[in-house]
Amino acid sequence: MLIREFVSAALRHESAAAIGEQIAAGYRRVPQTEPDEWGAATTTADVATEELLVRLDAEERAAGRRSW
């Protein structure tokens, strides 16, 4: 039983390490700071946030409330 637990734990550790290395290799190939075919994630998030705030501000004014 002890040997089975040891082997199982070793396999889990190796598997987790291999997955971690695959993730790291992906980031080395395509660093987060470089935009891909979908565009830059940070720019897209900034634009989406700005558009949301403009819409919320318009809703607040339409409801008779002051803008932020």
C-alpha distance (Angstrom), angle and dihedral (degrees) to the residues before:
residue distance angle dihedral
M1 . . .
L2 3.80 . .
I3 3.81 92.4 .
R4 3.81 91.0 50.0
E5 3.81 90.8 52.0
F6 3.81 91.2 47.5
V7 3.81 93.2 49.7
S8 3.79 91.4 45.0
A9 3.81 91.8 50.5
A10 3.81 91.3 47.4
L11 3.80 91.4 51.1
R12 3.81 91.8 48.9
H13 3.82 90.2 50.2
E14 3.81 92.6 48.8
S15 3.79 91.2 46.8
A16 3.80 92.5 49.9
A17 3.80 90.7 47.5
A18 3.82 91.3 49.7
I19 3.81 91.8 49.8
G20 3.80 90.7 48.2
E21 3.80 90.5 50.7
Q22 3.81 91.3 50.0
I23 3.80 90.6 52.1
A24 3.81 91.5 48.0
A25 3.82 90.8 48.0
G26 3.80 89.4 53.3
Y27 3.80 91.3 53.5
R28 3.81 90.2 47.8
R29 3.82 89.5 53.5
V30 3.81 94.1 45.7
P31 3.82 111.9 17.5
Q32 3.79 115.7 -151.8
T33 3.78 92.4 -118.1
E34 3.80 93.2 62.6
P35 3.81 116.5 81.6
D36 3.78 115.9 -125.2
E37 3.81 129.7 -155.7
W38 3.83 88.6 -68.3
G39 3.81 92.7 55.4
A40 3.78 132.6 -113.1
A41 3.79 110.8 -35.8
T42 3.81 93.9 -147.9
T43 3.80 92.9 50.4
T44 3.80 91.3 47.8
A45 3.81 90.8 49.6
D46 3.82 91.7 48.3
V47 3.80 92.1 50.2
A48 3.81 92.1 46.6
T49 3.81 91.1 49.4
E50 3.78 92.1 49.4
E51 3.81 91.9 48.5
L52 3.80 90.9 49.1
L53 3.80 92.4 50.5
V54 3.81 91.5 49.6
R55 3.82 90.4 51.1
L56 3.80 92.3 47.4
D57 3.78 91.1 48.7
A58 3.81 90.4 51.6
E59 3.81 90.8 49.8
E60 3.79 91.2 50.5
R61 3.80 91.9 50.4
A62 3.83 91.0 46.1
A63 3.81 88.2 53.9
G64 3.81 90.2 52.7
R65 3.78 96.4 -105.7
R66 3.77 127.8 129.1
S67 3.77 118.1 -100.6
W68 3.75 118.4 -109.7
